């Protein structure tokens, strides 16, 4: 599917209830202060055209990705599907797997990061704080090292809580900021580098049939991803959606 000049969105799956797509990098999920075209607007316009729908088209936002992050996303085409998928997000029944390239070599081949995060909405910046701080939210992820090259490490991440900027903040906190992250790794990254964080997989129960679904979407064949060979082969050796 191609919309708005050069923006192309690949549809990975679609039925009457779901729309699963590959989000391009640097496209906001929903309208923000930049007023740049966003995923919700693009997809609603496409549904309206393809199905010749009059009036407004419903499309429910179930989860989010940071603007610079690409990869697999699921949207709901009905309010019932949106509600049931949102319940799975709340109860951690919707599994999310990411891949990222981080600076340096990690001490452990696998591990868990647990922190409490606080977001400054005005500055759009997240900090790690004490659990007692008002508004702090628990953030948990598991990581697995799946490759090393050129002083960087490729990690697979199973996300247990979907906090804003979670992966970026937690890896920066342990001294391994993400490649290209200008916000939480500005001391080691160069201006203009694209952040190496990708939504690789989503697993959940179909909101009406209950069928277990899994959708995978590998990162582009570009630096720094291609430093590590075939990323999807490396990921499959560690398993995927949890």
DASULKA-V786394 format. One record per backbone hydrogen bond with DSSP energy under -1.0 kcal/mol. NH is the residue of the N-H (numbers start at 1). CO is the residue of the C=O. E is the energy in kcal/mol with one decimal. If there is no record, write none. Layout:
{{NH	CO	E} {NH	CO	E}}
//
This chain:
{{3	7	-2.6} {7	4	-1.4} {9	1	-2.0} {12	20	-2.6} {13	20	-1.8} {15	18	-2.0} {19	75	-2.1} {20	13	-3.0} {21	73	-2.4} {22	10	-2.4} {23	71	-3.7} {26	67	-1.3} {35	32	-1.7} {39	28	-2.7} {40	29	-2.1} {42	38	-2.5} {43	39	-2.9} {44	40	-2.4} {45	41	-2.3} {46	42	-2.0} {47	43	-2.5} {48	44	-2.4} {49	45	-2.0} {50	46	-3.0} {51	47	-2.2} {53	48	-1.7} {60	76	-3.6} {69	66	-1.9} {71	23	-2.1} {72	199	-2.4} {73	21	-2.4} {75	19	-2.8} {76	60	-2.3} {77	17	-2.8} {82	78	-2.2} {83	79	-2.3} {84	80	-2.3} {85	81	-2.5} {86	82	-2.3} {87	83	-1.8} {88	84	-1.5} {89	85	-1.9} {90	86	-2.4} {91	87	-2.3} {93	88	-3.2} {94	88	-1.3} {95	203	-2.5} {97	201	-2.6} {98	157	-2.8} {99	198	-2.2} {100	155	-2.2} {101	196	-2.0} {102	153	-2.8} {103	177	-2.6} {104	151	-2.3} {111	143	-1.9} {113	141	-2.7} {115	139	-2.2} {117	137	-3.0} {118	127	-2.5} {120	125	-3.3} {124	120	-1.5} {125	120	-1.5} {127	118	-2.6} {129	116	-2.7} {133	130	-1.8} {136	133	-2.1} {137	117	-2.6} {139	115	-3.1} {141	113	-1.8} {142	158	-2.3} {143	111	-2.8} {144	156	-2.2} {145	109	-3.5} {146	154	-3.0} {147	154	-1.1} {149	152	-2.3} {152	149	-2.2} {153	102	-2.6} {154	147	-3.0} {155	100	-2.9} {156	144	-2.8} {157	98	-3.1} {158	142	-2.6} {159	96	-2.5} {160	140	-1.9} {161	140	-1.2} {166	163	-1.9} {169	165	-2.6} {170	166	-2.7} {171	167	-2.1} {172	168	-1.6} {173	169	-2.2} {174	170	-1.1} {175	172	-1.6} {176	171	-2.7} {179	101	-3.1} {181	178	-1.8} {188	185	-1.3} {189	185	-1.7} {193	190	-1.9} {196	179	-2.5} {197	195	-1.3} {198	99	-2.6} {199	70	-2.9} {200	97	-1.4} {200	198	-1.1} {201	97	-2.4} {202	215	-2.0} {203	95	-2.3} {204	213	-1.9} {206	211	-3.2} {210	206	-1.6} {213	204	-3.2} {215	202	-2.5} {217	200	-2.6} {222	220	-2.1} {226	222	-2.0} {227	224	-1.6} {228	225	-1.6} {234	230	-1.5} {235	231	-2.3} {236	232	-2.1} {238	235	-2.1}}
//
